């Protein structure tokens, strides 16, 4: 489970299939983590209404400042995600809640035998609530398989800022990801209507060609930053300061509001760390 991605010193052969053929991810003990938090806010404070957690997912709620903005920290007590694991996390912000959610550490996706890990995130922003979803990076190890889906449901008067980023290997260790499967999907609904969707896929057969200029070239870190809400013009100066120079930005006008979608990339996570 904790096999590290190997440094690349020339050609690296594929994983030995003779040993893995005897094992399957579903034959091993796998994680089924669930986390859920519901918050409601008023002019004075944001309060937690409900928390549910199932190992290995944990939710920490540190108290900061006056409590007007509540912070939640997501913890994966297993230390990483392997093939066949399934983790689900849901945040619901109601009323005038102001919520920031982050993660304790970078998430790590380890080698899979034959099944992908499933990671599902649901963000529900109602009424006039404000939610910032800002986890640390997700590190993809060699031969990892991951299917990740982020589902966002918000009302016309709500605000959401969400950031997710993938890093292929630990570049400081000289690691190179040569095999695996990555599927990353976003779905955003406003007042029940689908307003934005995006999918990113790197299949196993794509990895031998991944360093072509038409694909990732020398890129090892990929990030997506979203803003949805009625104050996109007010947030534009912040977005310009936060985005790195090698950014790709698009803007779409949505019913009862606007959105800003930005994608960034770099050779390492440090090049995106200003987000």
C-alpha positions, 0 to 999 in steps of 0.5 A, a space after each residue: 500500500 505504501 510503495 513509493 514512486 521510484 525515481 526515474 533513472 532511465 527506463 523503468 519497467 512496468 510493475 511485476 504482474 506475476 505477483 499482483 495477478 494473485 491479488 485484487 484490491 477487493 480481496 484486501 481490506 479497504 477503507 470506506 470513509 464518510 464525512 459530513 458537516 452542516 453549518 448555519 450562519 447569522 449576522 453574529 456567528 456561524 454554528 455547526 448543526 451536524 457532524 458525521 464521520 466514519 473512519 478513516 475520515 475525521 473532521 476537526 473544527 478549530 475555533 478562530 477569531 470571533 466565530 463569524 467564519 468557521 473553519 473545518 479541517 478534513 483528516 484522512 486517518 489512514 494516511 493515504 488512499 489505495 485502490 478500492 478505497 472509497 471516501 465521501 465528504 459533504 459540506 452544507 452551508 445554510 443561511 449566512 454561514 461563512 465557512 472555510 474547509 481545508 485538509 490537514 495534509 496533502 492527500 496521497 493516492 498510492 499504487 492500485 492493483 486493479 481497481 481505482 479509488 473513489 473520492 466524492 466531494 459534495 459542496 452545498 451552498 444555500 441562501 446567502 452562505 459563503 464557502 471556500 473549499 481549499 484543500 491541500 494538493 493530491 499527490 499521485 504515486 506511480 501506478 495509482 488509480 483514482 476516480 474523483 468527482 466534485 459535485 457543487 450545488 448552490 443557490 443564486 445568492 450564495 458564493 463559492 470558491 473551490 480549488 483542487 490540484 493534482 501533483 504527479 509524484 514528489 518532484 523533490 524526490 525526483 519521482 516520475 509517474 509512468 503508469 496509472 489511471 486518473 479521472 477528475 470530474 467537476 459538476 456545478 449546479 446553480 438553482 438545480 440547473 447544470 451550469 458548468 461541467 469538466 472532466 480530466 482523464 489520463 488513461 493507462 495507455 496515455 502515460 507513454 505519450 504524456 510528455 509530448 508537448 501536445 499533452 503535459 510536456 514538463 508539467 507535473 502539477 495541475 490545478 483548477 480554481 473556481 468562483 461562483 457567485 454574484 460578486 465576480 467583479 469584486 473578486 477579480 482583483 483577488 483572482 489576478 493576484 492569486 493566479 500564477 503567470 502560466 494560467 488559463 482563465 475562462 469566464 462564463 455568465 450564469 443565470 442570476 450571477 457569474 462565474 470565473 474558472 481558472 486552470 493553472 499548471 507548473 513543473 512542481 507544486 511550488 509553482 502553484 502554491 501561491 493559490 
